[in-house]
Amino acid sequence: MANPIIVPKKSTIAARVPANADLASGEICINHADKKLWAKHPSTGAIQEIGGMSVHSHDEIYSPDNSQVLELQNNSDLTITAAGATKTFVLPNTSGTIATLDDIIGSVAGVTSVNARTGEVTIDKNDVGLGNVDNTSDTDKPISTATQTALDEKIGSNISGATGATAVTNMVQITLAGYNALGAGINANTVYIIVG
């Protein structure tokens, strides 16, 4: 017995879809203009597109638990779906590297602004409310205005001593060696602050 030749129904008219009456149950039809394949479903009798350029519109990769999916759409966009949210990454039309991992990660999530600044942002002490903080050493830090005022008020006041009161008219910072070198030149009305 010779091999039979199966010749499906065909059309060369663009966008032509076979009517229900055009096909028998399970019969197929090819539209050469659209590059589509149609068939009549044997159970429902519905005309269905079963093959062609538009049937499979994209490729996809699923995570093992199907909770995440990476899809390359037929328009060349890359979509990433995770936790019920979908992000779209538009691939460039130029040749060369399509995208780096940083490009894709950046399109999925990330900070869009810091303190109302956008783009590549460098954080400094002002961004976190520490604008008055610096690296001044403790010995170079000035005293507060209130402390200086209180000290200024002490100059000229009396300091109680074992034998009475002595008027203080001056305050001097001095090293211990310098103080010892004063010998008899120590002024009774001066407060000497030993430093170093």
Secondary structure, 3 states (H helix, E strand, C coil): CCCCCCCCEEECCCCCCCCHHHCCCCCEEEECCCCEEEEECCCCCCEEEEEECCCCCEEEEECCCCCEEEEEECCCEEEEEECCEEEEEECCCCCCCCCCHHHHHHHHCCCCEECCEECCCCCCHHHHCCCCCCCCCHHHCCCCHHHHHHHHHHCCCEEEECCEEEECCEEEEEEHHHHHHHHHHCCCCEEEEEEC
